[in-house]
Amino acid sequence: MPNSTYTADDIHVLTGLEGVRKRPAMYIGSTNTAGLHHLVWEVVDNAVDEALSGFGSVITITIHKDGSLSVLDEGRGIPTGINKETGKSALELVFTVLHAGGKFNNAVYKSSAGLHGVGASVTNALSTWLDVIVYREGKIHHMRFSNGGEIETPLEVIGNTKKHGTLVTFYPDNRIFSTTEFKWDTIATRLQESAFLMRGVKFVLIDERINKSTEFCYERGIVEYVEHMNKDKNPLSPVMDFNDIDSETGISIEIAMQFCYEDYNETTFSYANGARTRDGGTHESGFKTGLTRAINDFAENNKILKGKKLEGNDIREGLTSVISLKVPEKILEFEGQTKGKLGTPQALTVVSNFIYNKLIYFLTENKEVAINIIKKCVDSQNARLAARKAKDEARSVKKKKEEIILSDKLTPAQSKDYEKNELFIVEGDSAGGSARKGRDRIHQAILPLRGKPLNTDSITVDKMMKNEEIATIINTIGAGYGQAFNINDIHYGKVIIMTDADTDGAHIQTLLLTFFYHYMRPLITTGHVYIAVPPLYRVAKEVNHKMIQEYAWDDIGLEMAKKKVGAGCKISRYKGLGEMDAVQLKETTMDPKTRLLIRVNIEDPFLVDKRVSVLMGKDSSLRREWVEENVNFKEVDSFIEEVK
């Protein structure tokens, strides 16, 4: 019986940082590796805010041998005096009280990313220990916390100095996080991104675990950011760099952008006060509106389009742009603590007018570039309209013979309720046969692959479309590809990649994801792409002529399965999907009630673009360097031996 009493004594008040430790995901998103690194970003953001305000030009991040991490800046140093309101030192307040900080005072920070004032305290709350050294007013101040924010060493002066700044060192709590291992590549990518946004500020990363260090510093800022993103592309225009401060709102705007040939995607990275706005916001909306208006008005004024109008999607095809705003704190609005979307209303009009005026002037002064840009936009529009026309005709006219051959591989779902339908892209005919027998015929379709798909990162579209596997996938999903891809036309609510749990299977997954990333990116960003996770083990034994069995997806699960089945059990290690019969494949990997799926998403577009470029691009030296830095070959050898 549930407890029917509910009194005043049942109301619990979490004081200090208890709430953060109780519900960490509310503050950092998760307790996996992404949440772990969020602790780093919170401390780094404080150092960045000092640099944004003109204090200090070097920020040093060090991963120590014991697994802790430190951030050192050259700012003013966190104040150490006594706060009159509370009677506590300002340093203690910053690290132990939520919503305490200098970000709420316009005189201290005119613009900053740390709007909510919870960063340093959250990092402290989720750490086994945190140590702070402040270099300020000729003194070295020290304070240490442990066990999630409890004061271990009260504020003390430990020496004299001529330096200024703050050094924060912390060790994440392994009782909260699934892993406490900081990743070099994740941190390096984030620091490089920050360096692009802050001209002349040097970010130093040191990893004492592997005796490695690197520096990021860009004197031309986001211009070099765009050049970096487009280094393997064919530029149509130079990198255009526009910047100014709006006198009425005080919003500082900088936009760098470049058009490229043979690129079907729009790549836009937007920031507000150094914080990535992954979900866009008013500044992105303003940019798109002003860009579309400028291109159309220029074309009309110069009689290039003869009465036609270009749509925004056609204009932005092949465009890489970086939008960076510094917004005064008094009008800065983010949606949520993770600052994923800018909500400042003034930014919409300010950015729209800004890019319109700057781009009109650039196009007027660079007529040849302007004509080439508009020609590409028209080509994009024509291609989109032609693809739409062809699709409409295909719906009303009998399919061509070659189209019928493509669809022969597909075992379709019976339902026309596309949102509920699932497409399984399966490795090999053997597994495809089991999947056909084990599927839900109403809502599940099976498309087996014969061999590996092409790497679409480094081939032409013509060559890609001659590949039977890729052409079949495009035809099956039914929404086109590239600029003509329309997410509203997809035939499946879920596209599920189902491959063997080995290196070949992982390679096929990577090749398919590369294709989706380049030519059907909305399929990923809207959450329609999944990876099936088949079990690694089957534990079984016969008892009284009846088979008892359990499945396991990892070694921990294996031990649990062995205990559940009991002594005398037989363990089977699956090397491929083809080793499972239809019933086993259904109940472990395909049945929505019992299966395990991984949804593919893009958390960090800059990191994803960089990773795809390195791992799937033409430069094998970059790939080799990444593999040597990130792959533990001892674990790989162990895995290969286990599979054998």
Secondary structure, 3 states (H helix, E strand, C coil): CCCCCCCHHHCCCCCCCHHHHHCCHHHHCCCCHHHHHHHHHHHHHHHHHHHHCCCCCEEEEEECCCCCEEEECCCCCCCCCECCCCCCEHHHHHHHCCCCCHHHCCCCCCCCCCCCCCHHHHHHHCEEEEEEEEEECCEEEEEEEECCCEEEEEEEEEEECCCCEEEEEEEECCCCCCCCCCCHHHHHHHHHHHHHHCCCCEEEEEECCCCEEEEECCCCCHHHHHHHHCCCCEECCCCEEEEEECCCCCCEEEEEEEEEECCCCCEEEEEECCEECCCCEHHHHHHHHHHHHHHHHHHHHCCCCCCCCCCHHHHHCCEEEEEEEECCHHHCCECCCCCCCECCCHHHHHHHHHHHHHHHHHHHHCHHHHHHHHHHHHHHHHHHHHHHHHHHHHHHCCCCHHHHHHHCCCECCCCCCCCCCEEEEEECHHHHHHHHHHCCCCCEEEEEECCCCCCCCCCCHHHHHCCHHHHHHHHHHCCCCHHHCCHHHCCCCEEEEECCCCHHHHHHHHHHHHHHHHHCHHHHHCCCEEEECCCCEEEEEEECCEEEEEEECCHHHHHHHHHHHCCCCEEEECCCHHHCCHHHHHHHHHCCCCCCEEECCCCCHHHHHHHHHHHHCCCHHHHHHHHHHHCCHHHHHHHHHHHC
